[in-house]
Amino acid sequence: MATDRVGPPLIAGERDTLRGFLDFHRATLALKCDGLSDEELRQQSMPPSTLSLLGLVRHMAEVERTWFRIVVNREDIPLVWSDQRDYQVAYDATKATRTEAFAAWQREVEHARRIEREAESLDVVVHSERWGKDMTLRLVMTHVLLEYGRHNGHADFLREGVDGTVGA
């Protein structure tokens, strides 16, 4: 299945621009995984790192869940893969499959989109219990966008290591 990736709007307001860049980066991660088997998606980078493309997909499901559902929407829910809020568990994709990882990630993306869409504005203030700080939806969206940007850089190297594919 080929991922359709649409670039962010070139002329838009702040909210639509943030949405556009988030969706662009979400699609970029999916694009990096296109055409690979579960085994290839689980292939780890150089030791001692256990990072894999599938681990990144699982991690980004946790990122989406944490920032949009737990922080913004104040849902009292565990992480997808850890009841103890251990974010490292998601990186262990040794027994994971594309089907389960992508399904969880897509569910969290859809929740995030809905929560953001229903928010009155980017100025909505939320409180993070974990960090004991107030922040705006604008900061949350920017933070998640930066997480994707950083991890998509990792995905570039991981994909190249799997089959030599470069660029996105």
N, C-alpha and C positions, 0 to 999 in steps of 0.2 A: 504494500500500500504506500503510495507516494504522498508525502505531506505537501499541502498547499500552503505556501507562506506568502502573506501579503505584507508589504512594507507599511510602516507607520505613515499617518497622514503628513503631508508636507506643509499644509496650512490648516491649522485647527486650534481650538482652545486647549488650555492646559489639561483638562480631564481627558478629552479625546486623544490628545497626544500621548499621555501616560498609558491609556488603554491600548492604543495602537502599538506602542513600544513593548508593552507587556505581552500582547498577543504575538508580536513578531518574534520575541525571544522564546516564548512557549513553543511556537512552531519551529524555531531553530533547533531546540533540543530534540524535538520529534524527528526533524529532518536528519539530524546526526545519527539517529537510530534506524532510519529507513533501510530496508533490505538486509538487515542482519538477523541471524538466528539467535535463539535464546543463549546458546553457548557463546556466540560472538559478543552479545550484549553483556554477558557476565565476565568477559575477558578483562583481567586486571592490568593496570599499568605496571610500571616498573616497581620492583620490591624496594622498600618495604610497604609501599602504598597498596591498598586493596581497592582503590577506586576503580569503578567500571561505569560504563554508560548506563546500565540498568540500575546501579547504585545511585547515580545522579538523578535518574527519573524518580526513584523512590524518595530520595532526599527532597526533591522539589515538591513532591506531594506533601511531605511534612512541612515544608516552608509555607506553601499555600494554606494548608490547614491551620498552622499556628498563627500566621499573621492575619488572615481574614476571618476564620471561624472562631479561634480562641481569643485573639486580641480584639479585633474590631467588633465581632458579633457576640462576644462574651459567652461563648458556648463552653460548657463544662464537659469536655470530651478528652479522651486520651489521644495520643498520637496514633497514626495509622498502624505502625509496627512496634510500638512500645507503650506499655501501661505506665512506665516510670519516667516518661518524658526524656528518654535517652535518645538523642538525635542521631547518635552513631549507629544505632541498630539498622536504620534504613540503608546505610552504605553497604551492609553485608548482603549482597545479592547472590551469594553462592548457590542458593536453592530457589531463587526467584525466577519467575517467568515474565516474558513480555506481557502476556495477557493480564496477569494480576497486577503488575506494576503500572502499566499504562491505564488500566481501568481505575485504579485508585487515584492516580495522578489526574486523570480527566474528571473524575468526580469532584476532586478538590478544586480544580480549575473552574468548573461550573459553579460550585458554591461560591468561590471567590468573585467570579463575575457577577453573580446575583447580588451578593452582599455589597459590592462596590456600586452597582447600578442603583440599588435601593437607598443608598446613603444620600442624604440631602445635598452634601457638597464635600469637597476635598478638605474643608475646614472642620469637619466633624472631629471632635476630640474623643479619643479612647484612652483607656488606662491599661498598661501592661503590668499584670501582677508580677510576672517573672523579673522585670527590670524595675518595678516600682516607679514608673514614669508615665506621665501623660504624653500623648503624641497625636498628630492628626492623621487622617486617612491619607493625605498627601505624602506624609513621611512613610507610611506603610507601603503605599504603592511604589514609591521611589526605592525603598529598601528591597522589596521583592524584585523589582526590575534590576537592581544592582546584583542581587544574588544570581539571577539568570545570566546576566552578562559575565560574571566571574566563572560560573559553572559551565557556560557554553564555551568559554576558552579552554576549560579542562576537556570538554567534549570534543573539541577540535583535535587535540592531541590523542585522546583515546581512540577516536575513529581512525585517525591516520595509523595508529599502531595496530588496529584490527585488520584493515584491508588496504591501507595506503590512500584512502579517499581524503582529499583536502578541500578546503573551501566550504562555503555553505550558501 
